[in-house]
């Protein structure tokens, strides 16, 4: 079986290669926020575990909302009929009640059964992110019984590289600037990349294998959801084009993205940046500063860039500008300006 690694893409590729080579484990637990990897592995297992002529008799697919743990265990413990082995798949297992009750199956696993559990953790920040509980007996026994694959989303700064690799796997070459543009559109949603590649293949002239930034602009519907968090990051990096692109997106839906909520996020960010400056001046250790401010070390580089782009005096000036625009947004001082116009003006002054 594939060697375990914390690199989701590397682990996925290794597991997929194992499956395609016919090395099928008796049990798979596929879970996490990146649903593309889960679906791709499940599809590969279902394709390779049984030949086409045996699937009608040897393959059973359940959906979590429609089945209980006891029913799955009962099905998995049955002897295959007219086939060498059976494949039992549970899709959308996050909808199942008491998934942990399936731990009883590990006490007497059937050597003629391949059991696949697909558990998709919600990847929408607005929704609950409940996932498989790694403290349970079910999870611990699953790790010993077969393959456990946690499908994590790819970090945003790695998406352009992943896109280039994926295009290469499809026999295409994408220019670095085109990969960055597509990454800007899809965020960290790999499924969108796959869909957009399929769309491009249908419209590209026969024989063309190279994709440029203009191809992406012309053929990809450049619309996606942004968040206030992404705006603070763009401001930290002083990425003006991205800042104004996000502002334009917010302006299209002012009820969904009221300027007061956006400015609250910006104010929180720059106040934290000001405290960072103050603690640095007080000679506090950098690791202690991150801990005090509740900053995940993963985002430390972003803050380092923000500290350089916004020295202490500039940070204080930005906070003053934010207070001015907060007052204007809540009073007649805004005149006839819309939220979008105020936000664009505010961003211009912060970047000045």
C-alpha positions as CSV (number, residue, x, y, z in Angstrom):
1,X,0.0,0.0,0.0
2,X,1.0,3.6,-0.5
3,X,3.3,5.2,2.0
4,X,1.5,7.6,4.3
5,X,2.4,11.3,4.0
6,X,1.0,14.6,5.1
7,X,1.2,15.9,1.5
8,X,-2.3,15.4,0.2
9,X,-1.5,15.5,-3.5
10,X,1.5,13.1,-3.1
11,X,-0.6,10.7,-1.0
12,X,-3.4,10.8,-3.5
13,X,-1.1,10.1,-6.4
14,X,0.5,7.2,-4.6
15,X,-2.9,5.7,-3.6
16,X,-4.3,6.2,-7.1
17,X,-1.3,4.4,-8.6
18,X,-1.7,1.5,-6.1
19,X,-5.4,1.1,-7.1
20,X,-4.7,1.3,-10.8
21,X,-2.1,-1.4,-10.4
22,X,-4.7,-3.6,-8.8
23,X,-3.4,-3.3,-5.2
24,X,-6.8,-3.0,-3.5
25,X,-7.0,-2.8,0.3
26,X,-9.9,-4.4,2.2
27,X,-11.0,-1.1,3.6
28,X,-10.8,2.6,2.7
29,X,-11.8,5.6,4.8
30,X,-11.7,8.7,2.5
31,X,-12.5,11.9,4.2
32,X,-11.8,15.6,4.2
33,X,-12.5,19.0,2.7
34,X,-11.1,18.4,-0.8
35,X,-13.9,16.4,-2.4
36,X,-12.3,15.9,-5.8
37,X,-9.6,13.6,-4.4
38,X,-12.3,11.5,-2.5
39,X,-14.4,11.1,-5.6
40,X,-11.5,10.3,-7.9
41,X,-10.2,7.6,-5.5
42,X,-13.6,6.1,-5.0
43,X,-14.3,5.9,-8.7
44,X,-10.9,4.3,-9.3
45,X,-11.5,1.6,-6.6
46,X,-15.0,0.9,-8.0
47,X,-13.5,0.5,-11.5
48,X,-10.5,-1.7,-10.6
49,X,-11.9,-3.9,-7.8
50,X,-14.3,-5.7,-10.1
51,X,-14.4,-6.3,-13.8
52,X,-17.5,-4.8,-15.5
53,X,-19.3,-8.1,-15.9
54,X,-19.3,-8.7,-12.1
55,X,-20.4,-5.3,-10.9
56,X,-24.1,-5.9,-11.1
57,X,-23.8,-8.8,-8.6
58,X,-20.8,-7.7,-6.6
59,X,-21.1,-3.9,-6.1
60,X,-23.4,-2.2,-3.6
61,X,-23.5,1.6,-3.3
62,X,-25.2,3.3,-0.3
63,X,-25.7,6.9,0.6
64,X,-25.2,8.0,4.2
65,X,-28.6,9.6,4.6
66,X,-30.4,6.4,3.6
67,X,-28.5,3.8,5.6
68,X,-27.5,2.9,9.1
69,X,-24.1,1.6,10.3
70,X,-25.7,-1.8,11.1
71,X,-27.0,-2.1,7.6
72,X,-23.5,-1.4,6.1
73,X,-21.8,-3.9,8.5
74,X,-24.4,-6.5,7.6
75,X,-23.9,-6.0,3.9
76,X,-20.1,-6.0,4.2
77,X,-20.1,-9.3,6.1
78,X,-22.1,-11.1,3.4
79,X,-20.4,-13.7,1.2
80,X,-20.2,-12.6,-2.5
81,X,-22.6,-14.4,-4.9
82,X,-21.3,-15.5,-8.3
83,X,-18.3,-13.2,-8.0
84,X,-14.9,-13.5,-6.3
85,X,-15.4,-10.5,-4.0
86,X,-17.9,-7.7,-3.4
87,X,-17.4,-4.0,-3.1
88,X,-19.5,-2.0,-0.6
89,X,-19.4,1.8,-1.0
90,X,-20.9,4.4,1.3
91,X,-21.0,7.8,-0.3
92,X,-21.9,11.0,1.7
93,X,-21.1,9.2,4.9
94,X,-21.1,12.5,6.7
95,X,-24.9,12.2,6.5
96,X,-25.0,8.9,8.4
97,X,-26.0,8.8,12.0
98,X,-23.5,7.2,14.4
99,X,-20.8,6.4,11.8
100,X,-18.7,5.2,14.7
101,X,-21.0,2.2,15.2
102,X,-19.3,0.7,12.2
103,X,-16.2,0.0,14.4
104,X,-17.8,-3.4,15.1
105,X,-17.0,-4.5,11.5
106,X,-13.3,-4.4,12.3
107,X,-13.7,-7.2,14.8
108,X,-14.5,-9.7,12.0
109,X,-13.7,-8.3,8.6
110,X,-14.6,-10.3,5.5
111,X,-11.5,-11.0,3.3
112,X,-13.9,-11.1,0.3
113,X,-15.2,-7.6,0.8
114,X,-13.8,-4.2,-0.1
115,X,-15.5,-1.6,2.0
116,X,-15.2,2.1,1.0
117,X,-16.4,5.0,3.2
118,X,-16.5,8.4,1.6
119,X,-16.9,11.2,4.2
120,X,-17.0,14.8,2.8
121,X,-16.3,17.5,5.4
122,X,-18.0,20.7,4.4
123,X,-15.6,23.1,2.7
124,X,-17.8,26.1,2.9
125,X,-16.5,28.4,5.7
126,X,-20.1,29.4,6.4
127,X,-21.1,25.8,7.3
128,X,-20.1,23.5,10.0
129,X,-16.8,21.8,9.5
130,X,-17.5,18.6,11.4
131,X,-15.2,15.9,10.3
132,X,-14.3,12.3,11.3
133,X,-13.5,12.2,15.0
134,X,-9.9,10.9,15.2
135,X,-10.3,10.1,18.9
136,X,-12.9,7.4,18.3
137,X,-12.3,3.6,18.3
138,X,-13.7,3.6,14.7
139,X,-11.0,5.9,13.4
140,X,-8.1,4.2,15.3
141,X,-9.2,0.7,14.1
142,X,-9.7,2.0,10.6
143,X,-6.1,3.1,10.5
144,X,-5.0,-0.5,11.3
145,X,-7.6,-2.2,9.0
146,X,-6.8,-0.6,5.7
147,X,-6.2,2.8,4.1
148,X,-7.2,6.1,5.7
149,X,-6.8,9.1,3.5
150,X,-7.5,12.6,4.7
151,X,-8.1,14.8,1.7
152,X,-7.0,18.3,2.7
153,X,-7.5,21.3,0.4
154,X,-4.4,22.6,-1.3
155,X,-3.0,25.9,0.0
156,X,-3.8,28.8,-2.2
157,X,-0.2,29.6,-2.9
158,X,0.3,26.1,-4.3
159,X,-2.7,26.1,-6.6
160,X,-1.0,27.6,-9.7
161,X,1.7,24.8,-9.5
162,X,-1.0,22.1,-9.0
163,X,-2.9,23.5,-12.0
164,X,0.3,23.3,-14.2
165,X,0.7,19.7,-13.1
166,X,-2.9,18.8,-13.8
167,X,-2.8,20.4,-17.3
168,X,0.4,18.3,-18.0
169,X,-1.4,15.1,-16.9
170,X,-4.1,15.9,-19.5
171,X,-1.5,16.4,-22.3
172,X,-1.7,20.2,-22.1
173,X,0.8,23.0,-21.3
174,X,-0.4,26.1,-19.5
175,X,1.6,29.2,-19.2
176,X,2.6,30.3,-15.7
177,X,0.6,33.5,-15.9
178,X,-2.4,31.6,-17.2
179,X,-2.1,29.1,-14.3
180,X,-2.0,32.0,-11.8
181,X,-5.1,33.6,-13.5
182,X,-7.0,30.4,-13.3
183,X,-5.9,29.9,-9.6
184,X,-7.2,33.4,-8.9
185,X,-10.6,32.3,-10.3
186,X,-11.0,28.9,-8.7
187,X,-9.4,29.7,-5.3
188,X,-8.7,26.3,-3.8
189,X,-11.5,24.4,-5.5
190,X,-9.9,21.7,-7.5
191,X,-13.2,20.5,-8.9
192,X,-13.5,23.8,-10.7
193,X,-10.1,23.3,-12.3
194,X,-11.2,20.0,-13.6
195,X,-14.5,21.4,-15.0
196,X,-12.7,24.3,-16.6
197,X,-10.1,22.0,-18.3
198,X,-12.9,19.9,-19.7
199,X,-14.6,23.1,-21.1
200,X,-11.3,24.3,-22.6
201,X,-10.7,21.0,-24.4
202,X,-14.1,21.3,-26.1
203,X,-13.4,24.8,-27.5
204,X,-9.7,24.6,-28.2
205,X,-8.8,24.1,-31.9
206,X,-7.7,20.6,-32.8
207,X,-4.0,20.1,-32.3
208,X,-3.6,23.0,-29.8
209,X,-1.9,21.9,-26.6
210,X,-0.8,25.2,-25.1
211,X,-3.0,27.4,-23.0
212,X,-2.3,31.1,-22.6
213,X,-3.7,33.7,-20.3
214,X,-5.9,35.0,-23.1
215,X,-7.4,31.5,-23.5
216,X,-8.4,31.6,-19.8
217,X,-9.8,35.1,-20.1
218,X,-11.9,34.2,-23.2
219,X,-13.2,30.8,-22.2
220,X,-13.4,30.7,-18.4
221,X,-16.3,32.5,-16.6
222,X,-14.2,34.7,-14.4
223,X,-16.5,35.0,-11.5
224,X,-16.0,33.6,-8.0
225,X,-16.8,34.4,-4.4
226,X,-14.4,36.4,-2.4
227,X,-14.2,37.1,1.3
228,X,-13.1,39.9,3.5
229,X,-10.2,37.7,4.6
230,X,-8.9,37.7,1.0
231,X,-9.2,41.5,0.8
232,X,-7.1,41.9,3.9
233,X,-4.5,39.6,2.4
234,X,-4.5,41.5,-0.9
235,X,-4.0,44.8,1.1
236,X,-1.2,43.2,3.1
237,X,0.6,42.3,-0.1
238,X,-0.3,45.6,-1.7
239,X,-1.8,43.7,-4.6
240,X,-3.8,46.6,-6.1
241,X,-5.4,44.7,-9.0
242,X,-6.7,42.0,-6.7
243,X,-7.9,44.6,-4.2
244,X,-10.0,46.4,-6.7
245,X,-11.2,43.1,-8.3
246,X,-12.5,42.1,-4.8
247,X,-14.0,45.5,-4.2
248,X,-15.9,45.3,-7.6
249,X,-17.2,41.8,-6.6
250,X,-18.4,43.2,-3.2
251,X,-20.1,46.1,-5.0
252,X,-22.2,43.7,-7.1
253,X,-23.9,42.4,-3.9
254,X,-23.9,45.1,-1.3
255,X,-26.5,43.4,0.8
256,X,-24.4,40.3,1.1
257,X,-21.2,42.3,1.7
258,X,-22.2,45.4,3.6
259,X,-19.3,47.9,3.9
260,X,-19.6,48.0,7.7
261,X,-18.8,44.3,7.9
262,X,-15.9,44.6,5.5
263,X,-14.4,47.5,7.4
264,X,-14.8,45.6,10.7
265,X,-12.6,42.9,9.2
266,X,-10.1,45.5,7.9
267,X,-10.0,47.3,11.2
268,X,-9.4,44.1,13.1
269,X,-6.5,43.2,10.7
270,X,-4.7,46.6,10.9
271,X,-5.2,46.8,14.7
272,X,-3.5,43.4,15.0
273,X,-0.8,44.7,12.7
274,X,-0.3,47.7,15.0
275,X,0.0,45.5,18.1
276,X,2.5,43.4,16.1
277,X,4.6,46.5,15.6
278,X,4.4,47.5,19.2
279,X,5.4,44.0,20.5
280,X,8.3,43.9,18.1
281,X,9.5,47.3,19.5
282,X,9.2,45.8,23.0
283,X,11.6,43.1,21.9
284,X,9.1,40.3,22.4
285,X,10.0,37.0,20.7
286,X,8.4,36.6,17.3
287,X,6.9,33.2,18.3
288,X,5.4,34.7,21.4
289,X,3.9,37.6,19.4
290,X,2.2,35.1,17.1
291,X,0.8,33.3,20.1
292,X,-0.4,36.5,21.8
293,X,-2.1,37.7,18.7
294,X,-3.6,34.3,17.9
295,X,-1.9,34.2,14.5
296,X,-1.4,30.8,13.0
297,X,2.3,30.3,12.0
298,X,1.0,29.4,8.5
299,X,0.1,33.1,8.0
300,X,3.4,34.4,9.5
301,X,4.9,35.3,6.1
302,X,1.8,37.3,5.2
303,X,2.3,39.4,8.3
304,X,6.0,39.8,7.7
305,X,5.1,41.3,4.3
306,X,2.4,43.5,5.8
307,X,4.8,44.8,8.4
308,X,7.2,45.9,5.6
309,X,4.4,47.4,3.5
310,X,2.8,49.2,6.4
311,X,5.4,50.6,9.0
312,X,3.9,51.6,12.3
313,X,3.2,55.2,11.3
314,X,1.5,54.1,8.1
315,X,-0.5,51.5,10.0
316,X,-1.8,54.2,12.4
317,X,-2.7,56.3,9.4
318,X,-4.7,53.4,7.8
319,X,-6.6,52.9,11.1
320,X,-7.5,56.6,11.1
321,X,-8.7,56.3,7.5
322,X,-10.8,53.3,8.4
323,X,-12.4,55.2,11.2
324,X,-13.2,58.1,8.9
325,X,-14.9,55.8,6.3
326,X,-16.7,53.9,9.0
327,X,-18.3,57.2,10.1
328,X,-19.0,58.2,6.5
329,X,-20.7,54.8,5.8
330,X,-23.1,55.3,8.7
331,X,-24.0,58.9,8.2
332,X,-25.0,61.5,5.6
333,X,-21.4,62.3,5.1
334,X,-21.3,59.6,2.4
335,X,-23.4,61.7,0.2
336,X,-24.7,59.7,-2.8
337,X,-21.8,57.3,-2.8
338,X,-22.7,53.6,-2.8
339,X,-21.0,51.0,-0.5
340,X,-19.0,49.9,-3.5
341,X,-17.8,53.4,-4.3
342,X,-16.9,54.1,-0.7
343,X,-15.0,50.8,-0.5
344,X,-13.1,51.5,-3.7
345,X,-12.2,55.0,-2.5
346,X,-11.1,53.6,0.9
347,X,-8.9,51.0,-0.7
348,X,-7.3,53.7,-2.9
349,X,-6.4,55.7,0.2
350,X,-5.0,52.6,2.1
351,X,-2.8,51.7,-0.9
352,X,-1.6,55.3,-1.5
